[in-house]
């Protein structure tokens, strides 16, 4: 992507996330994102950044009387105040401390958000976007021997695919999503009228872990790590059904 095109698309992403596009342009932009994975990834990255800023640096109301004090100072010359060397040193020391905190603490925290939060936001956004798209999957098949080979050549390693149809969680297909600018496989299962997106994100060196549950915006989320892969299951099914799905996926042999 050229720098000029990147800047233009970034402007559109910010306008879209800030609600500055009208209905027609919003729909057109969402259609463009459904076919442009790089644009969708950029949108997810900026949204995750905005959410992180709002979470850790919420807006505060201005103190009462601030406007009055500002108006009173407009056009007025500031009085000259003699400070002792001790006051100047304290002010300098305070400024150094504040600068150090901003440089090494808060700023680095914003620019390097917690990986788990970033991955969670990305997989939830991908699930929601798939539900809005004409087709939530790239490869439609209930046959794991058709779905798994479809990923070959598109990503380094094809995902683990299991048949859960006997337990009322039939496989309906798969798709590619983007997490942290990396293409990752997502398997799509169905339970009753609900779709479950199961995204496999490479996590080399990370220890195996049990399933941890979360929820956001009406969607239940489960994530666990096994054999260097962190799995994210997202759906609007009941949390108990999602837990059952996750347990079955973990214990069912892939060659069954």
C-alpha positions, 0 to 999 in steps of 0.5 A: 500500500502506498503512503498516500493511499495509506493516509487516505484510508487512515482518514476514512477509518478515523471518520468511520470510527468517529461516526463522521460518515453518513449512512451511505458512506458507512455502508460503502466503507463496511463493504470495502472492509469486507473485501480488503483485509489490510483495511479491516486490520487497520480499522481493528488496530485503530479501534483497539487503540481508541478503546485503550485510551478511553479505558485508561484515560477517561475524560473528566469534567473541567473544574467549575469556574475554569472558564471564568478564570480563563476569561479573566486572564485573557489579555492580561499581562502575567505578574512577574514573580520572583522565585527562589532557586529552591522553588526553581529546582523543585519545579525542574525536578517535578517536570523531570519526574512527570516526563519520565512517567509519561515516557516510560509508563503511560505512553509505553502502555498505550503504544504497547497494549496488552496482547490478550486485549488486542487479540480479544478485540480483533477476534470479536470484531472479526466475528461481528463483521462476519455476521454483517457480511453476505457470507460469514465464511470463505470456505463453506463445508461441513467436511473437515477434510475439505476445510482444513486443506483449504488453509494450506498455502494461505497460512503457515500451518493449517488449524486443528479441525474436529467433527462436533456434529454428533454433539450438535455443533456442526462445522459449517466452514472456515475463513481467514481473519487478521489479528495483530497484522497476521492472517489467522484461521477461523473455524465456524461452527453452528449451534441451533441458530447461532454461529461460533467463531473459533480463531487459532492465534499462534502463541509460541512459547506460551504455556498451556492454559485452561479456558478463561471466560469473558463477555463484551457487547452481548458476546461470550468469549472463551480463550485457552492455549494448547500446543503453542496455539491460543484459541478464541471462541466467540458467539452469542450462544449461552455461556454454558453452551460455549463452555460445552463447545470448548470442552468438546473441541479440546478433548475430541481427537482431530482424526476422529 
